[in-house]
Amino acid sequence: MKSLYPCIWMNNDAAEAAEFYCSVFPEAKIEDSNPMVTMWSSMGEKFMLLNGGPMFKPTPSISFYSIFPDESQLQQIWDKLADGGMIMMRLDSYPWSKKYGWLQDKYGVCWQVESNVPAGEAQKYIPALMFTGEQFGRAEEAMELYTSVFPDASTGFISRYGDDAGDQAGKINHAQFFLNGQRFAAMDSSLDHKFNFTEGLSLVIPCDNQQEIDFFWEKLTEGGQESQCGWLKDKFGVSWQVVPTNLGQLLADPERGPRVVEAFMKMKKFDIATLENA
């Protein structure tokens, strides 16, 4: 399988936002851009920005745990992201980190910047899922599902709230797990955050064949909800896109591309043969 990557729903300013992120993060570049999506990467890790309009917005329920051991570089990144954004936890020293901060940038995307590097970790951007509201207390259940579905998957570690944490006692304050060899983080929060998972930030699963698409679609829609154009919500409300690996190639064909779009707009789960024959 190819690497999973995040898709951020933008209010028709994907190209502008991608240019901004490329000015913020190290070794960042635009990978591809068209009126529908802009792809950018940093340190070889890929992000998709989708021009979806004002319907959905990212929320702090999914943030990016971003690791920069050089504190001078970390400070520069923080200052750029904070400009026009909102600080949720100020950049400072905490018991778990020499330097850490959490903010929401001007496009609504949340970043947790961190100077401590997990042992043996090369991944710079770790998607972090917060289970709150009606999903509070389900982080461990979600990790069990995800690690049972994806290949090369395991639970890294789980840290729990102590007995003195009120209604959070025993729940997860921080855990890490691996899907397809990539690190993810999860936590529970009983606080009244007034946000939860939305289509504003989804996780993309590139699939090499119809068998893979069928497998992930079946497993992740169980107890969840099918949507259009390869999108689904799992039973925790997390949005996923199950897409053919060659979708970008099909869309890039000037002659075939419009027919491919017309075909997939009629689909829920993607059918690769129909797209390739469009």
N, C-alpha and C positions, 0 to 999 in steps of 0.2 A: 504493500500500500504506500501511496504518497503521503507526505506529511499533512496533518490537519492544519487549518489556518483560520483565523477569525475574519468575519465579514461585519463591517460597521455600516449601519444604515445612515446615510447622510441626507441633508436637506438640499440636494442638488448643488452641493459645493465640494464634491469628491476630489476633483483635480486641485482645487485650491487647498484643501486640507492635506492632500498628499504632498504638495510642495512645502507646506508648513512642517509636516513631520520629517521630511527629508532635510530640512534646515535645523531640526532639533537633534535627531538621533545620529549616532556614528555609522559610517559606512552605509548610508541610506541612499536609495535611488528609486526612481519610477521604473517599474518593470513593464507596464503596459497601461494604456489609457484609451477609452472610447466613451461615447456619450452615456453609456450605462454604468460602467465601472472603471475605477482606477486601481491598479495594483502597485504597491510599493513594498520595499523590503529594507530591513536594517540588519546588518551582520548575517545576511543570508536567510533571515526569518521573514515570512511573507504576511502581508495584510491586504485585505480587499476592502475598498470603500465603494459603496453602492449608492448611486443617485436615486433614492427612493421617494424623495419629497418629505413633507412634514408629518407623515402618518405615524412613524415610530422614531424613538430616540433611544440611544444607549443609556443605561443606568448603572449605578455603582454595583449592581448585582453581579456584573462581570467586569473585572478590572484587569490590568496587566501588571503583574509583579515584575519589575524591570531592574536588572542587576548591573550595577556599575561600580566596581571596586575602587576606581579612581575618584576620590571625593571631590576633586576640583571639576572633573567632567560631570559628575552627578549634580553638582551645584548649578552648573551652566544649563544642563538639561532641565532641572527643576525650575529655574528662573524663566526659561522660555515657555515651558508648559503652563506655569502659573499666570503668565501675562494674559489677562482677560478671562481667566478661569476662576475656580473656587477651591480654596485649600480646605481639606477635610481633616487632615492631621499634619501639623507643621513639620517641616524638615528639621530633624533634631536627633539626639541620641536617645535610644529607648533600651529597656532591658534586653530585648531580643536582637538589637542591632546598633552598631556604632553610629550609623546614619540611615534614617528612614523617613519617608514622608508619603502622604496620600493626597492626591488632588484630582479634580475634574477639570479638564482643559476647556478651552473656549468652544470646542465642538461637542462637548458633553461626554467625552471619553475619559475614563478614570485610569490613573496610573499610580501604582505603588512603587516608588523608587527606593532602592535598597543597595547598601554597600557590601553587605555580607554575601559571600558566594557559597552556595551549598556544595558540599564535597563532591568533586568530580563533575561539576555542572558547567556545561558550555552554553546551554540555552540562555538567551538574554531576556526573553519576554515570555513569562509564564502566565497563562490565563488563570484567573482566580475567581471562583464561584462563591458567592455569599447566599446562603439559604436563610431567608428572613420572611416575615409575614406568615402567610399560610404554609410556606415551605420550611419554616423554622424547625430544626431538629432532624432534617432529612438528608443532611450532607453525607452521613455515613451510608445510608441506603443508596444514594445516588452514586457514590464511589463504587459500591458493590455491583450495581448494575453496569456502570461504564466499564469497569475492569473485567466483567464477564463477557462483554460484547466485543471489545476491541482486541486486536492482536498485540503481542508484546506489551501486555498490560499488567500492572501490579500496584499495590499500595505501598508508598514509601514510608511514611510515619503518620501517626495520629497523636495530637496533643489535645487534651480535654480540659474544660473548665473544672475547677475544684469544687468541693462541696459547699464552699462559701459564696458561690456565684449565683445564688438564687435560682430562678427558673432556667438558667443556662447550665446549672451543675450537670456534669457528665457529658454535655454536648461538646462538639468540636470547636475549639478556638483556632486551630490551624492544622491542616493535614495536607499532605502531598501524595499524588498518585500519578501513574504513568499510563498513557494510552498511545499505542504505536511507538513506544519509546520516548514520547514527549512528556515533559513534566507539566502537571496541572496542580492547582491548589484549591482547597475548599475550606469553608468555615460556616458555622451557624451564628446567627445573631437574633436575639429576642427583642431587640430595640425596635421601636415604632419608626421604621425608616421611611415608610410611605412610598417604597419602590420595590420592584421585583423584576424577575427576568422578563424581557420583551424581545420582539424581533429586531429591536435596535442594535443588538449585538448577537450574532449567531456564529456557530462553529461549522466550518465547511469540511465535508468528508469526500475527498476525490476518490472515485472508484474506477478501476480499470475495465470492469465488465459488468454485465447485467446481473450476474450472480451476486456480486458484492453489493450493488444497489439494492437488490431485493432483500438481502440479508439485513443490512443496516436499517432499511425502511421498516421491515417487519419488527425487528427488535426494539427500535426506538419509538415507534408509534404505539406499542403496546401500553395501554393505559393513558396514551397521549392523544395527539390530534394531527391528522393530515392537513396540509395546506397546499398551496399552488406552487408550481414551478420548482419542484424538488425540495420545498421547505416542509418542515414538520416541527411540532413541539413534543418533547417527551413528557412523561407523567409528572415531572417536576417543574414544567414550564420553560425549560431551556430549549432554545431554537437551534435546529441543525439544518444544514443544506446537504443533501445527498446528491452529488453531481458526477457526471462522467468526467474522467480525466481529460478527455479530448474536447470538452465543450468549448473552451476558448478557441481552439483551432477551428472548430466548425463555425463559430460566430465570426471569426476573422475572414472567412471566405466571402468576398464582396458579393458573389452571385448567390451562394447558398445561405449566407448568414441571415437575411430577412426571413427566409422560409423556415430556418431552424427556430428563430424567435417565435414565428407564428405557430409552429408545432408545439414548442414547450409551453407556450401560454395556455394551451388546452389541457396540459398534464398536471397531475398531482405528483405521483412518482414518475421519475424520468424513465423513458423507454429508449435505450440507446439506438436500437435498430431503426426506429421511426425517425429519430433525429438525423442519423447518418443517411437516411434515404430521402430526406426532405428536399 
